[in-house]
Amino acid sequence: MVSFSLYLLKELNSCGIGVKINSELLVSVLAFADDIVLLAETPEDLQKLISIVHKWSSKWRFIINPEKSQIVHYRNAPKGRTTFKFILHENGPNLQIVDSYKYLGVYLDEFLTFSHTTEVLATAGGRALGSMINKFRSLNDMGHSTYSKLYESLVAPVTDYGSAIWGYKGYKELDKEKPMGRKRNGVLKIGFTLKNKVRIWDRKILAIRT
C-alpha cells in the first residue's frame, strides 16, 4: 500500500495543480498514513484532483467512502461558499461541503479563525495546569525554576500544539492567567499567551479530505 501511495502522490504532485506557497512551492496534496488532503485554488482544479484519486483507486481496487470524503472551501469572510457540485466519479453522489474538519488534531474552519482549536487547547491546557497546581500544593513547596520546567514540559506542549499554523494572532481563549500556587511573597501566575507570529497560507483554497 505504501508503494502504491507513493505513485499516487507522484502523479498528483506532477499534474501542475495545487496551492502556491510563497509563489514558489506548489502543494497539491497532504498525506499522513491513510489520510489524504487535496488542495486547489479553484473548484474545477480540485475536481480534477479528485478524479485522479478515483482513477488510481479504481485501478488498484481501493474503495473511497464518499460519506467520509468532504470538501471545505477556505476563504475570507464574508465571501460566500462555492456552489460547485463535486463528485467522486461520474454518476456518483455529490460530495458534502462542510464548514470545518479536524486534521492532525487541529480544527480547520472555512474562515481559518481557529477559534474551536484554541478552545479545545485551552481546556486541555487548563486540565494539565490544574494537575500541576495540585501537585504543587501536595508537595507544599516547589521552587519557581522547577515549576517552570514542569510547565514547559507538561503544559506548553498542549497549549502550543499546532501554533505554527494558528499562532499568528492572539486568542481570548488562551490569553488567560491562572494561579499556580501561593508562596510567601504572593501568588505565582503563568499565562497561556502565545506571541509567535507566523505567516499563514492564502485562504482562497479548497480541500478534500478522504
N, CA, C and O of each residue as an XYZ file, in Angstrom:
840
protein
N       0.825     -1.209      0.000
C       0.000      0.000      0.000
C       0.856      1.255      0.000
O       0.515      2.244     -0.648
N       1.974      1.216      0.730
C       2.836      2.385      0.808
C       3.407      2.731     -0.559
O       3.412      3.896     -0.957
N       3.902      1.692     -1.300
C       4.495      1.946     -2.606
C       3.449      2.486     -3.584
O       3.739      3.390     -4.367
N       2.219      1.927     -3.538
C       1.166      2.419     -4.403
C       0.836      3.877     -4.066
O       0.606      4.689     -4.962
N       0.815      4.195     -2.791
C       0.517      5.555     -2.364
C       1.562      6.530     -2.882
O       1.229      7.655     -3.256
N       2.813      6.113     -2.907
C       3.879      6.969     -3.420
C       3.667      7.274     -4.900
O       3.925      8.390     -5.351
N       3.199      6.289     -5.647
C       2.911      6.519     -7.055
C       1.773      7.517     -7.218
O       1.814      8.371     -8.103
N       0.765      7.413     -6.370
C      -0.356      8.345     -6.428
C       0.103      9.752     -6.098
O      -0.258     10.703     -6.791
N       0.896      9.892     -5.048
C       1.397     11.215     -4.653
C       2.238     11.821     -5.759
O       2.157     13.021     -6.020
N       3.052     10.990     -6.413
C       3.880     11.479     -7.511
C       3.019     11.997     -8.645
O       3.318     13.037     -9.233
N       1.944     11.272     -8.956
C       1.048     11.697    -10.031
C       0.339     12.996     -9.680
O       0.201     13.880    -10.526
N      -0.113     13.116     -8.429
C      -0.796     14.338     -8.003
C       0.144     15.535     -8.017
O      -0.242     16.628     -8.432
N       1.364     15.332     -7.569
C       2.336     16.427     -7.494
C       2.847     16.861     -8.865
O       3.394     17.955     -9.006
N       2.673     16.020     -9.863
C       3.186     16.340    -11.195
C       2.108     16.850    -12.143
O       2.379     17.083    -13.321
N       0.882     17.027    -11.636
C      -0.212     17.433    -12.519
C      -0.301     18.941    -12.698
O      -1.095     19.418    -13.509
N       0.507     19.705    -11.952
C       0.513     21.155    -12.102
C      -0.649     21.865    -11.442
O      -0.912     23.030    -11.739
N      -1.353     21.178    -10.545
C      -2.495     21.750     -9.825
C      -2.166     21.791     -8.339
O      -1.568     20.855     -7.808
N      -2.551     22.864     -7.671
C      -2.320     22.953     -6.239
C      -2.409     24.377     -5.743
O      -2.931     25.252     -6.433
N      -1.903     24.608     -4.557
C      -1.891     25.930     -3.947
C      -0.455     26.422     -3.876
O       0.420     25.710     -3.382
N      -0.203     27.622     -4.358
C       1.148     28.167     -4.355
C       1.499     28.736     -2.987
O       0.729     29.495     -2.398
N       2.670     28.358     -2.492
C       3.184     28.867     -1.223
C       4.375     29.758     -1.526
O       5.368     29.307     -2.097
N       4.275     31.026     -1.141
C       5.349     31.995     -1.393
C       5.686     32.110     -2.877
O       6.824     32.412     -3.238
N       4.687     31.867     -3.741
C       4.842     31.987     -5.191
C       5.889     31.046     -5.777
O       6.275     31.202     -6.935
N       6.349     30.082     -5.004
C       7.389     29.169     -5.482
C       6.969     27.709     -5.363
O       7.079     26.951     -6.327
N       6.493     27.315     -4.200
C       6.156     25.927     -3.948
C       4.689     25.659     -4.263
O       3.804     26.370     -3.787
N       4.443     24.643     -5.059
C       3.076     24.255     -5.409
C       2.717     22.989     -4.644
O       3.331     21.941     -4.846
N       1.719     23.084     -3.763
C       1.299     21.958     -2.930
C      -0.078     21.491     -3.387
O      -1.040     22.259     -3.370
N      -0.164     20.238     -3.791
C      -1.441     19.702     -4.266
C      -2.032     18.663     -3.325
O      -3.226     18.372     -3.397
N      -1.200     18.093     -2.433
C      -1.699     17.025     -1.577
C      -0.935     17.014     -0.257
O       0.268     17.270     -0.213
N      -1.661     16.712      0.811
C      -1.080     16.460      2.121
C      -1.423     15.022      2.479
O      -2.576     14.610      2.358
N      -0.436     14.260      2.916
C      -0.678     12.846      3.192
C      -0.098     12.460      4.546
O       1.023     12.836      4.889
N      -0.874     11.712      5.300
C      -0.425     11.181      6.584
C      -1.107      9.836      6.788
O      -2.330      9.758      6.909
N      -0.300      8.774      6.825
C      -0.831      7.407      6.932
C      -1.805      7.175      5.770
O      -1.416      7.293      4.608
N      -3.066      6.845      6.074
C      -4.041      6.613      5.008
C      -4.960      7.814      4.805
O      -6.023      7.697      4.196
N      -4.544      8.964      5.318
C      -5.334     10.183      5.223
C      -4.752     11.078      4.135
O      -3.560     11.385      4.164
N      -5.574     11.500      3.179
C      -5.121     12.339      2.080
C      -5.970     13.604      2.009
O      -7.197     13.540      2.082
N      -5.317     14.746      1.867
C      -5.995     16.026      1.685
C      -5.544     16.613      0.352
O      -4.347     16.749      0.099
N      -6.498     16.956     -0.491
C      -6.204     17.559     -1.788
C      -6.413     19.062     -1.708
O      -7.368     19.529     -1.088
N      -5.521     19.819     -2.335
C      -5.576     21.280     -2.289
C      -5.598     21.853     -3.696
O      -4.853     21.404     -4.566
N      -6.449     22.843     -3.918
C      -6.526     23.501     -5.219
C      -7.039     24.922     -5.041
O      -7.668     25.244     -4.033
N      -6.766     25.767     -6.030
C      -7.183     27.161     -5.946
C      -8.547     27.408     -6.573
O      -9.155     28.454     -6.345
N      -9.030     26.460     -7.357
C     -10.343     26.600     -7.981
C     -11.126     25.301     -7.829
O     -10.529     24.235     -7.683
N     -12.453     25.377     -7.862
C     -13.265     24.151     -7.781
C     -12.977     23.186     -8.921
O     -12.951     21.971     -8.728
N     -12.762     23.736    -10.108
C     -12.508     22.882    -11.265
C     -11.208     22.098    -11.092
O     -11.148     20.913    -11.420
N     -10.174     22.752    -10.579
C      -8.903     22.067    -10.358
C      -9.031     20.994     -9.278
O      -8.444     19.917     -9.389
N      -9.800     21.296     -8.242
C      -9.990     20.311     -7.183
C     -10.713     19.081     -7.716
O     -10.390     17.954     -7.343
N     -11.689     19.302     -8.589
C     -12.405     18.173     -9.180
C     -11.456     17.310    -10.010
O     -11.599     16.087    -10.036
N     -10.497     17.925    -10.681
C      -9.514     17.162    -11.454
C      -8.676     16.276    -10.533
O      -8.384     15.128    -10.867
N      -8.290     16.815     -9.371
C      -7.517     16.020     -8.417
C      -8.346     14.858     -7.881
O      -7.844     13.745     -7.724
N      -9.601     15.124     -7.606
C     -10.493     14.067     -7.127
C     -10.592     12.958     -8.167
O     -10.570     11.775     -7.827
N     -10.700     13.341     -9.417
C     -10.808     12.355    -10.493
C      -9.545     11.511    -10.606
O      -9.617     10.312    -10.877
N      -8.385     12.139    -10.396
C      -7.119     11.398    -10.435
C      -7.083     10.357     -9.330
O      -6.671      9.218     -9.550
N      -7.520     10.759     -8.130
C      -7.527      9.832     -6.996
C      -8.502      8.685     -7.254
O      -8.196      7.528     -6.968
N      -9.668      9.008     -7.791
C     -10.654      7.958     -8.057
C     -10.153      6.985     -9.118
O     -10.326      5.774     -8.982
N      -9.533      7.507    -10.172
C      -8.998      6.644    -11.224
C      -7.937      5.709    -10.668
O      -7.906      4.525    -11.003
N      -7.062      6.248     -9.811
C      -6.000      5.431     -9.195
C      -6.604      4.368     -8.282
O      -6.191      3.209     -8.310
N      -7.580      4.769     -7.477
C      -8.190      3.819     -6.536
C      -8.930      2.708     -7.264
O      -8.929      1.560     -6.818
N      -9.556      3.044     -8.376
C     -10.251      2.017     -9.157
C      -9.261      1.026     -9.765
O      -9.517     -0.177     -9.815
N      -8.140      1.544    -10.221
C      -7.125      0.688    -10.832
C      -6.570     -0.309     -9.827
O      -6.361     -1.477    -10.154
N      -6.336      0.145     -8.620
C      -5.727     -0.718     -7.605
C      -6.748     -1.280     -6.614
O      -6.389     -1.837     -5.577
N      -8.016     -1.121     -6.956
C      -9.109     -1.718     -6.186
C      -9.164     -1.226     -4.734
O      -9.395     -1.993     -3.799
N      -8.946      0.071     -4.591
C      -9.160      0.708     -3.292
C     -10.539      1.357     -3.303
O     -10.970      1.898     -4.321
N     -11.210      1.302     -2.194
C     -12.548      1.878     -2.089
C     -12.488      3.182     -1.287
O     -11.988      3.212     -0.163
N     -13.003      4.246     -1.881
C     -13.090      5.537     -1.193
C     -14.534      5.739     -0.758
O     -15.453      5.679     -1.574
N     -14.721      5.973      0.513
C     -16.066      6.160      1.052
C     -16.515      7.599      0.816
O     -15.965      8.515      1.427
N     -17.501      7.823     -0.055
C     -17.950      9.194     -0.332
C     -18.565      9.884      0.880
O     -18.565     11.112      0.955
N     -19.085      9.117      1.823
C     -19.691      9.713      3.014
C     -18.642     10.291      3.960
O     -18.943     11.159      4.779
N     -17.404      9.799      3.838
C     -16.329     10.303      4.682
C     -15.392     11.246      3.915
O     -14.390     11.715      4.455
N     -15.725     11.508      2.679
C     -14.937     12.427      1.849
C     -15.672     13.757      1.786
O     -16.808     13.824      1.317
N     -15.030     14.803      2.253
C     -15.709     16.087      2.390
C     -14.883     17.227      1.793
O     -13.666     17.130      1.630
N     -15.587     18.299      1.477
C     -14.976     19.491      0.894
C     -15.060     20.641      1.887
O     -16.084     20.828      2.544
N     -13.978     21.413      1.997
C     -14.003     22.654      2.770
C     -13.534     23.783      1.853
O     -12.468     23.685      1.245
N     -14.306     24.827      1.754
C     -13.951     25.989      0.941
C     -13.353     27.062      1.846
O     -14.080     27.753      2.559
N     -12.046     27.199      1.816
C     -11.370     28.209      2.636
C     -11.392     29.545      1.912
O     -11.054     29.641      0.733
N     -11.797     30.570      2.644
C     -11.956     31.884      2.033
C     -12.032     32.953      3.112
O     -12.163     32.654      4.299
N     -11.947     34.205      2.678
C     -12.112     35.323      3.595
C     -13.587     35.648      3.766
O     -14.342     35.658      2.794
N     -13.994     35.912      4.991
C     -15.372     36.326      5.240
C     -15.549     37.748      4.710
O     -14.600     38.530      4.760
N     -16.737     38.113      4.201
C     -17.985     37.326      4.185
C     -18.246     36.665      2.832
O     -19.404     36.457      2.469
N     -17.214     36.337      2.093
C     -17.398     35.710      0.787
C     -18.180     34.419      0.937
O     -17.936     33.637      1.856
N     -19.120     34.199      0.032
C     -19.982     33.036      0.109
C     -19.271     31.746     -0.263
O     -18.234     31.752     -0.926
N     -19.852     30.645      0.180
C     -19.310     29.330     -0.100
C     -19.577     28.941     -1.555
O     -20.596     29.325     -2.127
N     -18.667     28.186     -2.143
C     -18.834     27.737     -3.515
C     -20.083     26.865     -3.671
O     -20.470     26.134     -2.760
N     -20.694     26.963     -4.840
C     -21.867     26.139     -5.147
C     -21.509     25.019     -6.126
O     -22.392     24.335     -6.643
N     -20.221     24.839     -6.374
C     -19.761     23.812     -7.305
C     -20.161     22.429     -6.787
O     -20.076     22.156     -5.590
N     -20.597     21.564     -7.703
C     -21.002     20.215     -7.332
C     -19.827     19.250     -7.538
O     -19.486     18.902     -8.669
N     -19.223     18.830     -6.440
C     -18.090     17.913     -6.503
C     -18.590     16.471     -6.485
O     -19.484     16.124     -5.714
N     -18.011     15.644     -7.334
C     -18.397     14.236     -7.380
C     -17.140     13.370     -7.332
O     -16.075     13.763     -7.807
N     -17.289     12.198     -6.752
C     -16.159     11.273     -6.668
C     -15.931     10.592     -8.008
O     -14.790     10.325     -8.387
N     -17.018     10.310     -8.727
C     -16.919      9.714    -10.044
C     -18.211     10.000    -10.801
O     -19.200     10.430    -10.208
N     -18.203      9.764    -12.092
C     -19.371     10.039    -12.914
C     -20.576      9.241    -12.423
O     -20.481      8.049    -12.133
N     -21.697      9.926    -12.339
C     -22.960      9.355    -11.844
C     -22.918      9.048    -10.341
O     -23.839      8.435     -9.801
N     -21.850      9.477     -9.677
C     -21.753      9.283     -8.239
C     -22.436     10.411     -7.476
O     -22.786     11.429     -8.074
N     -22.630     10.253     -6.178
C     -23.276     11.298     -5.370
C     -22.378     12.517     -5.201
O     -21.155     12.420     -5.309
N     -22.992     13.658     -4.936
C     -22.223     14.866     -4.661
C     -21.493     14.724     -3.324
O     -22.037     14.188     -2.358
N     -20.268     15.207     -3.288
C     -19.529     15.205     -2.032
C     -19.990     16.374     -1.170
O     -20.246     17.467     -1.674
N     -20.091     16.136      0.109
C     -20.610     17.137      1.035
C     -19.605     18.258      1.256
O     -18.414     18.004      1.433
N     -20.085     19.503      1.247
C     -19.267     20.666      1.582
C     -19.558     21.028      3.035
O     -20.706     21.289      3.392
N     -18.528     21.044      3.870
C     -18.688     21.280      5.306
C     -17.953     22.555      5.709
O     -17.167     23.103      4.937
N     -18.222     23.018      6.931
C     -17.608     24.274      7.375
C     -16.258     24.083      8.065
O     -15.538     25.059      8.276
N     -15.899     22.844      8.422
C     -14.602     22.614      9.053
C     -14.315     21.121      9.108
O     -15.204     20.298      8.891
N     -13.066     20.783      9.399
C     -12.717     19.395      9.691
C     -11.458     19.390     10.540
O     -10.716     20.370     10.602
N     -11.245     18.275     11.180
C     -10.104     18.123     12.069
C      -8.996     17.380     11.340
O      -9.200     16.269     10.852
N      -7.833     17.993     11.270
C      -6.691     17.366     10.596
C      -5.490     17.376     11.535
O      -4.989     18.433     11.920
N      -5.041     16.181     11.894
C      -3.890     16.013     12.793
C      -4.067     16.807     14.081
O      -3.120     17.418     14.575
N      -5.269     16.797     14.617
C      -5.523     17.431     15.909
C      -5.859     18.903     15.856
O      -6.103     19.511     16.898
N      -5.879     19.498     14.670
C      -6.188     20.924     14.526
C      -7.489     21.073     13.754
O      -7.647     20.497     12.677
N      -8.426     21.851     14.306
C      -9.698     22.093     13.638
C      -9.532     23.258     12.655
O      -9.210     24.377     13.054
N      -9.753     22.982     11.379
C      -9.600     23.983     10.330
C     -10.979     24.395      9.824
O     -11.599     23.662      9.053
N     -11.462     25.556     10.249
C     -12.768     26.010      9.802
C     -12.625     26.784      8.493
O     -11.520     27.164      8.105
N     -13.737     27.011      7.826
C     -13.719     27.569      6.474
C     -13.152     28.980      6.400
O     -12.715     29.405      5.330
N     -13.147     29.717      7.508
C     -12.565     31.058      7.519
C     -11.219     31.097      8.248
O     -10.639     32.164      8.446
N     -10.740     29.934      8.637
C      -9.454     29.796      9.343
C      -9.357     30.712     10.559
O      -8.349     31.388     10.765
N     -10.424     30.722     11.361
C     -10.393     31.503     12.601
C      -9.704     30.739     13.725
O      -9.176     31.345     14.658
N      -9.706     29.403     13.640
C      -9.083     28.519     14.625
C      -9.666     28.698     16.029
O      -9.028     28.324     17.013
N     -10.861     29.261     16.127
C     -11.457     29.502     17.442
C     -11.749     28.190     18.175
O     -11.514     28.084     19.379
N     -12.256     27.200     17.455
C     -12.557     25.919     18.114
C     -11.281     25.228     18.557
O     -11.240     24.620     19.626
N     -10.245     25.319     17.746
C      -8.953     24.725     18.114
C      -8.429     25.315     19.406
O      -8.005     24.579     20.297
N      -8.453     26.634     19.520
C      -7.927     27.278     20.723
C      -8.790     26.987     21.953
O      -8.277     26.912     23.069
N     -10.099     26.822     21.747
C     -10.965     26.450     22.867
C     -10.606     25.070     23.390
O     -10.529     24.855     24.600
N     -10.387     24.134     22.471
C     -10.020     22.769     22.850
C      -8.667     22.760     23.558
O      -8.509     22.092     24.580
N      -7.690     23.496     23.024
C      -6.357     23.534     23.619
C      -6.372     24.222     24.978
O      -5.664     23.809     25.897
N      -7.185     25.282     25.105
C      -7.266     25.977     26.385
C      -7.847     25.054     27.457
O      -7.385     25.049     28.598
N      -8.860     24.278     27.082
C      -9.463     23.336     28.029
C      -8.466     22.272     28.449
O      -8.320     21.974     29.635
N      -7.774     21.694     27.455
C      -6.780     20.661     27.750
C      -5.614     21.240     28.552
O      -5.110     20.603     29.477
N      -5.193     22.447     28.190
C      -4.111     23.090     28.934
C      -4.510     23.412     30.360
O      -3.692     23.332     31.277
N      -5.787     23.782     30.548
C      -6.279     24.063     31.896
C      -6.247     22.826     32.773
O      -5.918     22.905     33.957
N      -6.590     21.673     32.189
C      -6.530     20.430     32.955
C      -5.096     20.096     33.338
O      -4.822     19.685     34.466
N      -4.177     20.277     32.380
C      -2.763     19.992     32.664
C      -2.223     20.931     33.734
O      -1.472     20.508     34.613
N      -2.604     22.200     33.663
C      -2.142     23.164     34.646
C      -2.757     22.895     36.013
O      -2.093     23.044     37.039
N      -4.030     22.496     36.027
C      -4.685     22.172     37.292
C      -4.010     21.005     37.974
O      -3.864     20.996     39.196
N      -3.597     20.018     37.194
C      -2.873     18.878     37.756
C      -1.557     19.319     38.379
O      -1.151     18.804     39.421
N      -0.886     20.283     37.730
C       0.369     20.799     38.275
C       0.142     21.574     39.565
O       0.933     21.489     40.504
N      -0.944     22.328     39.595
C      -1.253     23.098     40.803
C      -1.501     22.159     41.989
O      -1.028     22.409     43.098
N      -2.244     21.080     41.743
C      -2.493     20.101     42.802
C      -1.200     19.473     43.295
O      -1.018     19.259     44.494
N      -0.309     19.181     42.363
C       0.989     18.626     42.749
C       1.786     19.637     43.555
O       2.454     19.286     44.528
N       1.710     20.893     43.142
C       2.409     21.963     43.850
C       1.931     22.045     45.304
O       2.731     22.172     46.231
N       0.617     21.970     45.477
C       0.049     22.078     46.820
C       0.360     20.845     47.660
O       0.600     20.950     48.863
N       0.354     19.681     47.023
C       0.615     18.464     47.782
C       2.062     18.393     48.267
O       2.344     17.823     49.321
N       2.973     18.972     47.491
C       4.389     18.967     47.888
C       4.706     20.096     48.874
O       5.772     20.123     49.490
N       3.768     21.015     49.004
C       3.881     22.100     49.978
C       4.885     23.163     49.566
O       4.761     24.319     49.970
N       5.861     22.797     48.784
C       6.834     23.786     48.343
C       7.511     23.283     47.075
O       7.826     22.100     46.950
N       7.724     24.179     46.158
C       8.403     23.834     44.912
C       9.025     25.097     44.363
O       8.348     26.119     44.247
N      10.279     25.047     44.028
C      10.949     26.227     43.516
C      10.379     26.679     42.182
O       9.849     25.877     41.413
N      10.494     27.971     41.919
C       9.967     28.526     40.684
C      10.641     27.899     39.469
O       9.981     27.666     38.456
N      11.918     27.627     39.547
C      12.649     27.025     38.439
C      12.098     25.640     38.114
O      11.926     25.291     36.946
N      11.824     24.859     39.146
C      11.270     23.518     38.937
C       9.893     23.593     38.319
O       9.561     22.846     37.398
N       9.094     24.513     38.845
C       7.734     24.647     38.327
C       7.748     25.098     36.868
O       6.940     24.635     36.063
N       8.667     26.002     36.533
C       8.774     26.485     35.159
C       9.142     25.352     34.208
O       8.623     25.263     33.095
N      10.042     24.494     34.665
C      10.454     23.368     33.834
C       9.288     22.395     33.633
O       9.097     21.860     32.541
N       8.516     22.176     34.694
C       7.357     21.300     34.576
C       6.323     21.894     33.620
O       5.710     21.180     32.826
N       6.143     23.198     33.709
C       5.186     23.864     32.821
C       5.611     23.703     31.361
O       4.793     23.379     30.499
N       6.892     23.933     31.096
C       7.384     23.826     29.729
C       7.297     22.391     29.212
O       7.195     22.167     28.006
N       7.336     21.433     30.117
C       7.304     20.027     29.715
C       5.893     19.471     29.600
O       5.624     18.631     28.742
N       4.976     19.943     30.473
C       3.659     19.332     30.573
C       2.516     20.191     30.040
O       1.544     19.660     29.503
N       2.620     21.497     30.181
C       1.511     22.372     29.797
C       1.739     23.032     28.436
O       0.858     23.020     27.576
N       2.920     23.604     28.252
C       3.201     24.310     27.000
C       3.018     23.443     25.759
O       2.479     23.931     24.765
N       3.445     22.169     25.770
C       3.220     21.355     24.573
C       1.743     21.185     24.222
O       1.395     20.969     23.061
N       0.881     21.282     25.228
C      -0.564     21.157     24.994
C      -1.115     22.446     24.395
O      -1.789     22.418     23.365
N      -0.830     23.564     25.032
C      -1.386     24.838     24.584
C      -0.738     25.347     23.298
O      -1.344     26.131     22.569
N       0.479     24.909     23.018
C       1.182     25.378     21.823
C       1.004     24.452     20.631
O       1.548     24.728     19.562
N       0.261     23.362     20.779
C       0.149     22.381     19.703
C      -0.417     23.017     18.426
O      -1.491     23.619     18.440
N       0.315     22.873     17.345
C      -0.128     23.411     16.066
C      -0.032     24.917     15.944
O      -0.567     25.491     14.995
N       0.644     25.581     16.892
C       0.685     27.047     16.883
C       1.449     27.618     15.696
O       1.315     28.803     15.391
N       2.245     26.801     15.023
C       2.911     27.272     13.806
C       1.884     27.618     12.734
O       2.183     28.367     11.804
N       0.673     27.070     12.862
C      -0.402     27.344     11.904
C      -1.328     28.438     12.410
O      -1.633     29.383     11.683
N      -1.779     28.313     13.667
C      -2.807     29.241     14.144
C      -2.271     30.347     15.051
O      -3.034     31.222     15.462
N      -0.972     30.328     15.372
C      -0.451     31.290     16.341
C      -0.048     32.634     15.789
O       0.823     33.302     16.347
N      -0.681     33.048     14.678
C      -0.325     34.329     14.068
C      -1.038     35.516     14.708
O      -0.796     36.663     14.332
N      -1.919     35.244     15.679
C      -2.617     36.316     16.380
C      -2.970     35.844     17.772
O      -2.771     34.676     18.104
N      -3.495     36.748     18.595
C      -3.879     36.379     19.949
C      -5.290     35.817     19.990
O      -6.110     36.115     19.122
N      -5.570     35.003     20.999
C      -6.889     34.402     21.182
C      -7.306     34.580     22.633
O      -6.522     34.333     23.550
N      -8.539     35.007     22.830
C      -9.015     35.240     24.184
C      -9.072     33.951     24.981
O      -8.934     33.963     26.204
N      -9.280     32.816     24.276
C      -9.347     31.537     24.979
C      -8.009     31.175     25.627
O      -7.971     30.524     26.671
N      -6.911     31.606     24.993
C      -5.589     31.260     25.500
C      -4.929     32.393     26.261
O      -3.963     32.170     26.991
N      -5.439     33.613     26.099
C      -4.852     34.754     26.794
C      -5.380     34.839     28.219
O      -6.071     35.790     28.586
N      -5.047     33.840     29.006
C      -5.517     33.759     30.381
C      -4.355     33.526     31.326
O      -3.321     32.981     30.938
N      -4.531     33.937     32.547
C      -3.567     33.633     33.585
C      -4.281     32.880     34.687
O      -5.383     33.250     35.091
N      -3.657     31.831     35.168
C      -4.254     31.041     36.237
C      -3.262     30.909     37.385
O      -2.063     30.766     37.147
N      -3.742     30.954     38.625
C      -2.830     30.847     39.760
C      -2.154     29.486     39.801
O      -2.797     28.454     39.609
N      -0.857     29.495     40.051
C      -0.098     28.262     40.124
C       0.017     27.742     41.552
O       0.203     26.543     41.759
N      -0.087     28.611     42.516
C       0.088     28.197     43.897
C       0.575     29.384     44.710
O       1.214     30.286     44.168
N       0.287     29.395     45.974
C       0.666     30.539     46.783
C       2.030     30.340     47.434
O       2.345     29.278     47.971
N       2.808     31.380     47.366
C       4.117     31.409     48.013
C       4.086     32.514     49.072
O       3.106     33.250     49.191
N       5.133     32.612     49.806
C       5.174     33.609     50.872
C       5.071     35.027     50.314
O       4.484     35.908     50.942
N       5.636     35.235     49.149
C       5.656     36.594     48.597
C       4.539     36.821     47.575
O       4.633     37.734     46.754
N       3.493     36.011     47.615
C       2.365     36.261     46.735
C       1.950     35.041     45.931
O       2.263     33.905     46.287
N       1.239     35.297     44.838
C       0.710     34.225     44.004
C       1.517     34.145     42.712
O       1.650     35.126     41.980
N       2.040     32.978     42.454
C       2.733     32.760     41.196
C       1.690     32.553     40.110
O       0.715     31.830     40.312
N       1.889     33.174     38.979
C       0.936     33.038     37.884
C       1.667     32.680     36.601
O       2.854     32.959     36.433
N       0.945     32.074     35.734
C       1.519     31.733     34.441
C       0.444     31.886     33.382
O      -0.719     31.570     33.631
N       0.808     32.356     32.228
C      -0.190     32.638     31.197
C      -0.126     31.679     30.033
O       0.857     30.962     29.847
N      -1.197     31.677     29.247
C      -1.259     30.869     28.037
C      -0.978     31.710     26.792
O      -1.106     31.219     25.670
N      -0.595     32.979     26.986
C      -0.446     33.869     25.846
C       0.647     33.396     24.905
O       1.754     33.070     25.335
N       0.335     33.361     23.633
C       1.307     32.969     22.618
C       1.716     34.206     21.829
O       0.862     34.984     21.403
N       2.999     34.387     21.636
C       3.490     35.585     20.983
C       4.082     35.301     19.600
O       4.499     36.227     18.904
N       4.120     34.036     19.202
C       4.741     33.738     17.919
C       3.866     34.227     16.775
O       2.645     34.072     16.784
N       4.515     34.811     15.808
C       3.832     35.329     14.627
C       4.287     34.518     13.417
O       5.484     34.417     13.146
N       3.356     33.957     12.712
C       3.705     33.177     11.541
C       2.824     33.578     10.377
O       1.737     34.128     10.558
N       3.298     33.302      9.212
C       2.522     33.594      8.011
C       1.665     32.394      7.661
O       2.147     31.261      7.651
N       0.407     32.638      7.376
C      -0.475     31.532      7.025
C      -0.681     31.506      5.517
O      -0.393     32.472      4.809
N      -1.184     30.378      5.052
C      -1.410     30.203      3.626
C      -2.531     31.120      3.138
O      -3.378     31.570      3.910
N      -2.507     31.379      1.832
C      -3.607     32.081      1.175
C      -4.903     31.323      1.457
O      -4.975     30.110      1.261
N      -5.896     32.024      1.904
C      -7.125     31.347      2.326
C      -8.023     30.959      1.150
O      -9.004     30.242      1.348
N      -7.721     31.408     -0.050
C      -8.593     31.108     -1.181
C      -8.267     29.728     -1.759
O      -7.827     29.606     -2.903
N      -8.486     28.720     -0.965
C      -8.230     27.360     -1.415
C      -9.400     26.472     -1.053
O     -10.260     26.826     -0.246
N      -9.403     25.329     -1.664
C     -10.388     24.323     -1.310
C      -9.641     23.064     -0.944
O      -8.497     22.870     -1.356
N     -10.273     22.218     -0.180
C      -9.611     20.977      0.203
C     -10.633     19.865      0.311
O     -11.799     20.090      0.635
N     -10.169     18.671      0.032
C     -10.997     17.497      0.214
C     -10.265     16.549      1.120
O      -9.065     16.326      0.955
N     -10.961     15.994      2.063
C     -10.365     15.010      2.956
C     -10.996     13.650      2.723
O     -12.221     13.530      2.718
N     -10.177     12.624      2.530
C     -10.723     11.275      2.329
C     -10.276     10.383      3.450
O     -10.624      9.202      3.476
